């Protein structure tokens, strides 16, 4: 029996008995609205999406999460820089072969050179692959790739992995499995999912089996760090800060529209109608041949002349101390009819200060959500940058706590290939980070100021 499930305020899913699922939206909303809504919604991996002839695990509430995150981040002035800094800190001085060993009771990397392995790495530009998957990992906490075997296996040669290809996350999806277990996924589907694969179609790759690396000529894999209570895809560390990222990005736009479209009035000039009636009577006495159209035209000229003179007096710092003379009339009951010039309090200062406070709160929330110490993010805290000692300790803490999990996940496909292609060498790739010391701990000749 078919079942309709509400998946958002304006979206519904129809699940058919044969396993197909159709989604329907009856409201207009931006992709960012869907993204922010999904952050606080129930699991959007609940039902499969049908694209072409395949059932896929949707990547986001509308299957376009990587695209939405790309647009959200590119509009923010803070997040791209923090992610670039994270990449630089993680990459360090580059990727090199090493062997783990116990030295004086401590685990250390023994950095080594192997020409055979290095020649294989250089044959397919492994550094571009690493930078690509690292970018996806820092944005999404996961990435896709495909391992290609050498063609020599067709003529009986020992099978080897020729290269590893980075598949952009926006172009890859997991095939749906009813068990809702990631380990049961058998195929990874690749196509232009941002545009519903309308021009590219879908290519299906078997999932890479690390126990049998030569099982398929080409096999793909999804490499990630698990997110709590997520069945398939991981979500980034800044997932909970997305609303703050959107809010922080809106503030410059708010200021722009206030500047472009605000009234920005400084004075309110009020003139008594009797003043202009007196002018009309005077014009009728001077020019009895004029009709009402000519009189109103002359009144308009007098009004413009008078307001121009007031503008000259009331605006500009060089006009300080000038005065303006207006006429006081008496009404029919003897009351005074006066011109009034009142300053307008636009409250713009309060508005700007409130928006700047929101901006400061968003900066704090974003930097906390990104998981990088403000000192390493190059973010000013309370109007000042971190000292040298704060930077040093923050960097050392980062190396001790934040590098290992990310580096192992990013480099695991490469290390699997090295273990398969070069058995017995017991070498792995790792990111090399030069140890830092405070200037006080260095000899005088080694200090930066004396270089």
Secondary structure, DSSP 8 states (H G I E B T S, - for coil): --EEEE-SSSEEEEE-TTS-EEEEE-S---HHHHHHHHHTSS-TTSSEEEETTEEEE-SSTTS-HHHHHHHHHHT-SSHHHHHHHHHHHHHTT-EEEEEEEEETTEEEEEE---HHHHHHHHTTTHHHHHHHHHHHHHHHSEEEEEEEE-GGGGGT----EEEEEEE-GGGEEEB--TT--GGG--EEEES-GGGTTTTT--EEEEE--TTSTTSSSEEEEEEE---TT-SS----TTGGGHHHHHHHHHHHHHHHHHHHH-----EEEE--HHHHHHHHHHHHHH-TT--HHHHHHHHHHHHHHHHHHHHHHHSSGGGTT-------EE-TTS-EE--EEEE----HHHHHHHHHHHHHHHHHHHHHHHTS-HHHHT--BTTB---HHHHHHHHHHHHHHTSHHHHHHHHHHHHHHHHHHSTT---EEEE-------GGGS-GGGSGGG-
